[in-house]
Amino acid sequence: MGESWSFVRALRENKGSEWIQRRVAKHGPVFKTSLMGCPTVVVTGRAGNKFVFGCGGEVLSMKQPPSIVRVTGSHNFVELTGTRYKIMKGALTSFLRPENLQDYIGRMDVLVKHLLLSETKGKNTILAVPFMKKLTFKVTCSLLFGLHHESTNEAFFEDFSQTFKGLWAFPLNLPGTTYHQALQARSRITECMLPVLQRRKEQLIEGTVTPKDDIISSLLALRDEDNKPFEQMGIVREREDETQGKLSWSEVQKMRYTWRVAQELMRMIPPVFGNFRKTLKDISFEGYDIPKGWQVFWEASGTHMNKDIFEDPNNFDPSRFENPSKPIPPFAYIPFGAGHRMCIGNEFARIEALVTMQHLVTNFEWSQLIPGESITYQPMPYPSKGLPIKLKPRKLSELFDLLKT
């Protein structure tokens, strides 16, 4: 298992960057180790990012370590390559293009407001992290996947949360371990999802739904390169009358500073610490030979917190993304990855974040109950105590004052 245990422990303690930098100081910006059961080469810095994100799929694939594949399944989207990946990406992208996302704004606005008000009713404190995870999950289930059954979505949410925790857990499949619990949760998701898929297939045949209605229907209607079905489960001042009080696309596009805040947060605490690739043939980088079948691991903090790229990187400064004194070089800012494998859901994530932040700011005053709360990775970064916050609903007069500023 090599250094898997120390690596996972460092991530849980928010010391992943220190773990990397200690080895960089000893071995240089390219070093080898063993992670998650496979020999691994770790590459850092802009050159490393460019190498990983610039290589074609015929050189570096998105294949994950075997321990992770046992949790996600061998036919998950990340594992696809070649023609199958292009077909699947095309289907997903059709739902996530900006021109299509405009249709989601009104429904997303209503759904976020409903969830926010129902979750905070009768409460003056909430755990912000669990709430935001649940809100994001429910919005995605409803808008993109057409899943509206509340109890089913609740069960999915709990099991998906457990599954995520097991992705980078120490891969020990024994009762009581995080990894074992993740595998069990995956089995429950599969069992619960199969009748949903079967019913959606029947609706496609009956003509009561179409492939354009939601992502599940679209994927069920897909055909691979052999024409066979895929089998894997794979800022509110004035409102125009037609918006009926809902946020509009143009209003979301005006929230530039709000997005700068989110960009700076993702620079300091990237949504993904790093990830794995797998070599499909013998390759070389920076004078080092990397054998076929080895893993290559990239990490974001090497450039995000580099003072030669971002001035005073430890200072929280959203304005650095407004009018930077010098352009941010390619492959330096990578919260959503880069190249042909950049996250295709980044625009959907941006809109959902802006809509949610809009409602939090305009409807509530809030304060953090545990200042300086530490961050832990599960494997994504979260405040370790769930970010408890105190809420105070804004009075109507306060809201009008806020909208004037």
Contacts in CASP RR format, 6 or more apart in sequence:
PFRMAT RR
TARGET T0000
AUTHOR 0000-0000-0000
METHOD contacts of the structure
MODEL  1
MGESWSFVRALRENKGSEWIQRRVAKHGPVFKTSLMGCPTVVVTGRAGNK
FVFGCGGEVLSMKQPPSIVRVTGSHNFVELTGTRYKIMKGALTSFLRPEN
LQDYIGRMDVLVKHLLLSETKGKNTILAVPFMKKLTFKVTCSLLFGLHHE
STNEAFFEDFSQTFKGLWAFPLNLPGTTYHQALQARSRITECMLPVLQRR
KEQLIEGTVTPKDDIISSLLALRDEDNKPFEQMGIVREREDETQGKLSWS
EVQKMRYTWRVAQELMRMIPPVFGNFRKTLKDISFEGYDIPKGWQVFWEA
SGTHMNKDIFEDPNNFDPSRFENPSKPIPPFAYIPFGAGHRMCIGNEFAR
IEALVTMQHLVTNFEWSQLIPGESITYQPMPYPSKGLPIKLKPRKLSELF
DLLKT
1 34 0 8 1.000
1 36 0 8 1.000
1 37 0 8 1.000
1 170 0 8 1.000
1 171 0 8 1.000
2 33 0 8 1.000
2 34 0 8 1.000
2 35 0 8 1.000
2 37 0 8 1.000
3 33 0 8 1.000
3 34 0 8 1.000
3 35 0 8 1.000
4 34 0 8 1.000
4 35 0 8 1.000
4 36 0 8 1.000
4 37 0 8 1.000
4 170 0 8 1.000
4 171 0 8 1.000
5 170 0 8 1.000
6 19 0 8 1.000
7 16 0 8 1.000
7 19 0 8 1.000
7 35 0 8 1.000
8 168 0 8 1.000
8 169 0 8 1.000
8 170 0 8 1.000
10 16 0 8 1.000
10 18 0 8 1.000
10 19 0 8 1.000
11 19 0 8 1.000
11 168 0 8 1.000
11 273 0 8 1.000
11 376 0 8 1.000
11 377 0 8 1.000
11 379 0 8 1.000
12 376 0 8 1.000
12 377 0 8 1.000
12 378 0 8 1.000
13 374 0 8 1.000
13 376 0 8 1.000
14 374 0 8 1.000
14 375 0 8 1.000
14 376 0 8 1.000
14 377 0 8 1.000
14 381 0 8 1.000
16 273 0 8 1.000
16 299 0 8 1.000
16 301 0 8 1.000
16 377 0 8 1.000
17 299 0 8 1.000
17 301 0 8 1.000
17 302 0 8 1.000
17 305 0 8 1.000
20 42 0 8 1.000
20 44 0 8 1.000
20 299 0 8 1.000
20 301 0 8 1.000
20 302 0 8 1.000
23 31 0 8 1.000
23 33 0 8 1.000
23 42 0 8 1.000
24 31 0 8 1.000
24 44 0 8 1.000
29 43 0 8 1.000
29 44 0 8 1.000
29 45 0 8 1.000
29 47 0 8 1.000
29 48 0 8 1.000
29 286 0 8 1.000
30 41 0 8 1.000
30 42 0 8 1.000
30 43 0 8 1.000
30 44 0 8 1.000
30 48 0 8 1.000
30 285 0 8 1.000
30 286 0 8 1.000
30 288 0 8 1.000
31 41 0 8 1.000
31 42 0 8 1.000
32 39 0 8 1.000
32 40 0 8 1.000
32 41 0 8 1.000
32 42 0 8 1.000
33 39 0 8 1.000
33 40 0 8 1.000
33 42 0 8 1.000
34 40 0 8 1.000
35 65 0 8 1.000
35 276 0 8 1.000
35 295 0 8 1.000
35 297 0 8 1.000
36 65 0 8 1.000
36 66 0 8 1.000
36 67 0 8 1.000
36 68 0 8 1.000
36 168 0 8 1.000
36 171 0 8 1.000
36 276 0 8 1.000
36 295 0 8 1.000
37 65 0 8 1.000
37 66 0 8 1.000
37 67 0 8 1.000
37 171 0 8 1.000
38 65 0 8 1.000
38 66 0 8 1.000
38 293 0 8 1.000
38 294 0 8 1.000
38 295 0 8 1.000
39 291 0 8 1.000
39 294 0 8 1.000
39 295 0 8 1.000
40 276 0 8 1.000
40 294 0 8 1.000
40 295 0 8 1.000
40 296 0 8 1.000
40 297 0 8 1.000
41 285 0 8 1.000
41 288 0 8 1.000
41 290 0 8 1.000
41 294 0 8 1.000
41 295 0 8 1.000
41 296 0 8 1.000
41 297 0 8 1.000
42 296 0 8 1.000
42 297 0 8 1.000
42 298 0 8 1.000
42 299 0 8 1.000
43 49 0 8 1.000
43 51 0 8 1.000
43 52 0 8 1.000
43 285 0 8 1.000
43 286 0 8 1.000
43 296 0 8 1.000
43 297 0 8 1.000
43 298 0 8 1.000
44 298 0 8 1.000
44 299 0 8 1.000
44 302 0 8 1.000
45 302 0 8 1.000
45 303 0 8 1.000
45 306 0 8 1.000
46 303 0 8 1.000
46 309 0 8 1.000
46 329 0 8 1.000
46 330 0 8 1.000
46 331 0 8 1.000
46 332 0 8 1.000
47 286 0 8 1.000
48 285 0 8 1.000
48 298 0 8 1.000
48 331 0 8 1.000
49 298 0 8 1.000
49 303 0 8 1.000
49 331 0 8 1.000
49 332 0 8 1.000
49 334 0 8 1.000
49 338 0 8 1.000
50 330 0 8 1.000
50 331 0 8 1.000
51 285 0 8 1.000
51 286 0 8 1.000
52 60 0 8 1.000
52 277 0 8 1.000
52 296 0 8 1.000
52 298 0 8 1.000
53 298 0 8 1.000
53 331 0 8 1.000
53 334 0 8 1.000
53 337 0 8 1.000
53 338 0 8 1.000
53 339 0 8 1.000
53 341 0 8 1.000
53 342 0 8 1.000
54 338 0 8 1.000
54 339 0 8 1.000
54 340 0 8 1.000
55 277 0 8 1.000
55 283 0 8 1.000
56 340 0 8 1.000
57 81 0 8 1.000
57 82 0 8 1.000
57 280 0 8 1.000
57 340 0 8 1.000
58 280 0 8 1.000
58 281 0 8 1.000
59 279 0 8 1.000
59 280 0 8 1.000
59 281 0 8 1.000
59 283 0 8 1.000
60 277 0 8 1.000
60 278 0 8 1.000
60 279 0 8 1.000
60 280 0 8 1.000
60 283 0 8 1.000
60 296 0 8 1.000
61 81 0 8 1.000
61 277 0 8 1.000
61 278 0 8 1.000
61 280 0 8 1.000
62 78 0 8 1.000
62 79 0 8 1.000
62 80 0 8 1.000
62 81 0 8 1.000
62 277 0 8 1.000
62 278 0 8 1.000
62 341 0 8 1.000
63 69 0 8 1.000
63 79 0 8 1.000
63 276 0 8 1.000
63 277 0 8 1.000
63 278 0 8 1.000
64 72 0 8 1.000
64 78 0 8 1.000
64 79 0 8 1.000
64 276 0 8 1.000
64 278 0 8 1.000
65 276 0 8 1.000
65 295 0 8 1.000
67 171 0 8 1.000
67 179 0 8 1.000
68 167 0 8 1.000
68 168 0 8 1.000
68 276 0 8 1.000
69 76 0 8 1.000
69 79 0 8 1.000
70 171 0 8 1.000
70 183 0 8 1.000
71 163 0 8 1.000
71 166 0 8 1.000
71 167 0 8 1.000
71 179 0 8 1.000
71 182 0 8 1.000
71 183 0 8 1.000
71 186 0 8 1.000
72 78 0 8 1.000
72 79 0 8 1.000
72 163 0 8 1.000
72 167 0 8 1.000
72 186 0 8 1.000
73 79 0 8 1.000
73 186 0 8 1.000
75 231 0 8 1.000
75 232 0 8 1.000
75 234 0 8 1.000
76 232 0 8 1.000
76 234 0 8 1.000
77 85 0 8 1.000
77 88 0 8 1.000
77 92 0 8 1.000
77 234 0 8 1.000
80 88 0 8 1.000
83 224 0 8 1.000
83 225 0 8 1.000
84 224 0 8 1.000
84 225 0 8 1.000
84 230 0 8 1.000
87 222 0 8 1.000
87 223 0 8 1.000
87 224 0 8 1.000
87 225 0 8 1.000
87 230 0 8 1.000
88 219 0 8 1.000
88 222 0 8 1.000
88 230 0 8 1.000
89 344 0 8 1.000
91 215 0 8 1.000
91 218 0 8 1.000
91 219 0 8 1.000
91 222 0 8 1.000
92 215 0 8 1.000
92 344 0 8 1.000
92 345 0 8 1.000
93 344 0 8 1.000
94 100 0 8 1.000
94 218 0 8 1.000
95 144 0 8 1.000
95 214 0 8 1.000
95 215 0 8 1.000
95 218 0 8 1.000
96 344 0 8 1.000
96 345 0 8 1.000
96 347 0 8 1.000
96 348 0 8 1.000
97 347 0 8 1.000
98 347 0 8 1.000
101 249 0 8 1.000
101 347 0 8 1.000
101 348 0 8 1.000
101 351 0 8 1.000
102 249 0 8 1.000
104 143 0 8 1.000
104 348 0 8 1.000
104 351 0 8 1.000
105 246 0 8 1.000
105 247 0 8 1.000
105 248 0 8 1.000
105 249 0 8 1.000
105 252 0 8 1.000
105 351 0 8 1.000
105 355 0 8 1.000
106 243 0 8 1.000
106 246 0 8 1.000
106 247 0 8 1.000
106 248 0 8 1.000
107 142 0 8 1.000
107 143 0 8 1.000
108 139 0 8 1.000
108 143 0 8 1.000
108 247 0 8 1.000
108 351 0 8 1.000
108 352 0 8 1.000
108 355 0 8 1.000
109 246 0 8 1.000
109 247 0 8 1.000
109 355 0 8 1.000
110 246 0 8 1.000
111 138 0 8 1.000
111 139 0 8 1.000
111 142 0 8 1.000
111 143 0 8 1.000
112 135 0 8 1.000
112 139 0 8 1.000
112 352 0 8 1.000
112 355 0 8 1.000
112 356 0 8 1.000
112 359 0 8 1.000
113 359 0 8 1.000
113 363 0 8 1.000
115 134 0 8 1.000
115 135 0 8 1.000
115 138 0 8 1.000
115 139 0 8 1.000
116 135 0 8 1.000
116 356 0 8 1.000
116 359 0 8 1.000
116 360 0 8 1.000
116 363 0 8 1.000
117 363 0 8 1.000
119 126 0 8 1.000
119 131 0 8 1.000
119 134 0 8 1.000
119 135 0 8 1.000
120 126 0 8 1.000
120 364 0 8 1.000
120 391 0 8 1.000
120 393 0 8 1.000
123 391 0 8 1.000
124 390 0 8 1.000
124 391 0 8 1.000
124 392 0 8 1.000
125 369 0 8 1.000
125 388 0 8 1.000
125 389 0 8 1.000
125 390 0 8 1.000
125 391 0 8 1.000
126 388 0 8 1.000
126 389 0 8 1.000
126 391 0 8 1.000
127 385 0 8 1.000
127 386 0 8 1.000
127 387 0 8 1.000
127 388 0 8 1.000
128 383 0 8 1.000
128 386 0 8 1.000
128 387 0 8 1.000
128 388 0 8 1.000
128 389 0 8 1.000
129 382 0 8 1.000
129 383 0 8 1.000
129 386 0 8 1.000
129 387 0 8 1.000
130 386 0 8 1.000
132 356 0 8 1.000
133 157 0 8 1.000
133 161 0 8 1.000
134 157 0 8 1.000
135 356 0 8 1.000
136 352 0 8 1.000
137 153 0 8 1.000
137 156 0 8 1.000
137 157 0 8 1.000
137 160 0 8 1.000
138 153 0 8 1.000
138 157 0 8 1.000
139 352 0 8 1.000
141 147 0 8 1.000
141 148 0 8 1.000
141 153 0 8 1.000
141 156 0 8 1.000
142 148 0 8 1.000
142 153 0 8 1.000
144 214 0 8 1.000
144 215 0 8 1.000
144 348 0 8 1.000
145 214 0 8 1.000
145 215 0 8 1.000
145 216 0 8 1.000
146 213 0 8 1.000
146 214 0 8 1.000
146 216 0 8 1.000
147 153 0 8 1.000
147 156 0 8 1.000
147 196 0 8 1.000
147 216 0 8 1.000
152 192 0 8 1.000
152 196 0 8 1.000
155 188 0 8 1.000
155 192 0 8 1.000
156 189 0 8 1.000
156 192 0 8 1.000
156 193 0 8 1.000
158 185 0 8 1.000
159 185 0 8 1.000
159 186 0 8 1.000
159 188 0 8 1.000
159 189 0 8 1.000
159 192 0 8 1.000
160 185 0 8 1.000
160 189 0 8 1.000
162 181 0 8 1.000
162 182 0 8 1.000
162 184 0 8 1.000
162 185 0 8 1.000
163 182 0 8 1.000
163 185 0 8 1.000
163 186 0 8 1.000
163 189 0 8 1.000
164 182 0 8 1.000
164 378 0 8 1.000
164 379 0 8 1.000
164 380 0 8 1.000
165 178 0 8 1.000
165 181 0 8 1.000
165 182 0 8 1.000
165 378 0 8 1.000
165 379 0 8 1.000
166 178 0 8 1.000
166 179 0 8 1.000
166 181 0 8 1.000
166 182 0 8 1.000
166 379 0 8 1.000
167 182 0 8 1.000
167 379 0 8 1.000
168 377 0 8 1.000
168 379 0 8 1.000
169 177 0 8 1.000
169 178 0 8 1.000
169 179 0 8 1.000
169 182 0 8 1.000
170 177 0 8 1.000
170 178 0 8 1.000
170 179 0 8 1.000
171 179 0 8 1.000
172 179 0 8 1.000
172 180 0 8 1.000
173 179 0 8 1.000
173 180 0 8 1.000
173 183 0 8 1.000
174 180 0 8 1.000
190 233 0 8 1.000
193 233 0 8 1.000
194 233 0 8 1.000
196 216 0 8 1.000
197 216 0 8 1.000
197 220 0 8 1.000
197 233 0 8 1.000
200 209 0 8 1.000
200 216 0 8 1.000
200 217 0 8 1.000
200 220 0 8 1.000
201 220 0 8 1.000
203 209 0 8 1.000
203 217 0 8 1.000
204 210 0 8 1.000
204 211 0 8 1.000
204 217 0 8 1.000
204 220 0 8 1.000
204 221 0 8 1.000
209 217 0 8 1.000
210 217 0 8 1.000
211 217 0 8 1.000
211 218 0 8 1.000
211 220 0 8 1.000
211 221 0 8 1.000
212 218 0 8 1.000
219 230 0 8 1.000
219 234 0 8 1.000
220 229 0 8 1.000
220 230 0 8 1.000
222 229 0 8 1.000
222 230 0 8 1.000
223 229 0 8 1.000
223 230 0 8 1.000
224 230 0 8 1.000
235 251 0 8 1.000
235 254 0 8 1.000
235 255 0 8 1.000
235 258 0 8 1.000
235 358 0 8 1.000
236 247 0 8 1.000
236 251 0 8 1.000
236 358 0 8 1.000
236 362 0 8 1.000
236 403 0 8 1.000
237 403 0 8 1.000
239 245 0 8 1.000
239 246 0 8 1.000
239 248 0 8 1.000
240 248 0 8 1.000
247 355 0 8 1.000
247 358 0 8 1.000
252 351 0 8 1.000
252 354 0 8 1.000
252 355 0 8 1.000
255 354 0 8 1.000
255 357 0 8 1.000
255 358 0 8 1.000
256 322 0 8 1.000
257 318 0 8 1.000
257 322 0 8 1.000
258 354 0 8 1.000
258 357 0 8 1.000
258 358 0 8 1.000
259 350 0 8 1.000
259 353 0 8 1.000
259 354 0 8 1.000
260 318 0 8 1.000
260 319 0 8 1.000
260 321 0 8 1.000
260 322 0 8 1.000
261 318 0 8 1.000
262 350 0 8 1.000
262 353 0 8 1.000
262 354 0 8 1.000
262 357 0 8 1.000
263 318 0 8 1.000
263 321 0 8 1.000
263 335 0 8 1.000
264 316 0 8 1.000
264 317 0 8 1.000
264 318 0 8 1.000
264 320 0 8 1.000
264 321 0 8 1.000
266 335 0 8 1.000
267 304 0 8 1.000
267 310 0 8 1.000
267 313 0 8 1.000
267 333 0 8 1.000
267 335 0 8 1.000
268 304 0 8 1.000
268 305 0 8 1.000
268 313 0 8 1.000
268 316 0 8 1.000
269 375 0 8 1.000
269 381 0 8 1.000
270 300 0 8 1.000
270 301 0 8 1.000
270 304 0 8 1.000
270 334 0 8 1.000
270 335 0 8 1.000
270 381 0 8 1.000
271 335 0 8 1.000
271 336 0 8 1.000
271 380 0 8 1.000
271 381 0 8 1.000
272 300 0 8 1.000
272 335 0 8 1.000
272 337 0 8 1.000
272 379 0 8 1.000
272 380 0 8 1.000
273 299 0 8 1.000
273 300 0 8 1.000
273 301 0 8 1.000
273 377 0 8 1.000
273 379 0 8 1.000
273 381 0 8 1.000
274 297 0 8 1.000
274 298 0 8 1.000
274 299 0 8 1.000
274 300 0 8 1.000
275 297 0 8 1.000
275 298 0 8 1.000
276 295 0 8 1.000
276 296 0 8 1.000
276 297 0 8 1.000
277 295 0 8 1.000
277 296 0 8 1.000
277 297 0 8 1.000
277 298 0 8 1.000
278 293 0 8 1.000
278 294 0 8 1.000
278 295 0 8 1.000
278 296 0 8 1.000
279 290 0 8 1.000
279 291 0 8 1.000
279 292 0 8 1.000
279 293 0 8 1.000
279 294 0 8 1.000
279 295 0 8 1.000
279 296 0 8 1.000
280 292 0 8 1.000
280 293 0 8 1.000
281 292 0 8 1.000
282 289 0 8 1.000
282 290 0 8 1.000
282 291 0 8 1.000
282 292 0 8 1.000
283 289 0 8 1.000
283 290 0 8 1.000
284 290 0 8 1.000
290 296 0 8 1.000
300 334 0 8 1.000
300 335 0 8 1.000
303 309 0 8 1.000
303 331 0 8 1.000
303 332 0 8 1.000
303 333 0 8 1.000
303 334 0 8 1.000
304 310 0 8 1.000
304 313 0 8 1.000
304 332 0 8 1.000
304 333 0 8 1.000
304 334 0 8 1.000
305 313 0 8 1.000
305 314 0 8 1.000
306 313 0 8 1.000
306 332 0 8 1.000
307 313 0 8 1.000
309 328 0 8 1.000
309 329 0 8 1.000
309 332 0 8 1.000
310 320 0 8 1.000
310 328 0 8 1.000
311 320 0 8 1.000
311 325 0 8 1.000
330 338 0 8 1.000
331 338 0 8 1.000
336 342 0 8 1.000
336 343 0 8 1.000
336 345 0 8 1.000
336 346 0 8 1.000
336 349 0 8 1.000
337 343 0 8 1.000
343 349 0 8 1.000
360 366 0 8 1.000
361 402 0 8 1.000
362 394 0 8 1.000
362 399 0 8 1.000
362 402 0 8 1.000
362 403 0 8 1.000
363 393 0 8 1.000
363 394 0 8 1.000
363 399 0 8 1.000
364 391 0 8 1.000
364 392 0 8 1.000
364 393 0 8 1.000
364 394 0 8 1.000
365 391 0 8 1.000
365 392 0 8 1.000
365 394 0 8 1.000
365 398 0 8 1.000
366 389 0 8 1.000
366 390 0 8 1.000
366 391 0 8 1.000
366 392 0 8 1.000
367 389 0 8 1.000
367 390 0 8 1.000
368 387 0 8 1.000
368 388 0 8 1.000
368 389 0 8 1.000
369 388 0 8 1.000
369 389 0 8 1.000
369 390 0 8 1.000
370 383 0 8 1.000
370 385 0 8 1.000
370 387 0 8 1.000
370 388 0 8 1.000
373 383 0 8 1.000
373 384 0 8 1.000
373 385 0 8 1.000
373 386 0 8 1.000
373 387 0 8 1.000
374 383 0 8 1.000
374 384 0 8 1.000
375 381 0 8 1.000
375 382 0 8 1.000
375 383 0 8 1.000
375 384 0 8 1.000
376 382 0 8 1.000
376 383 0 8 1.000
376 384 0 8 1.000
394 402 0 8 1.000
END
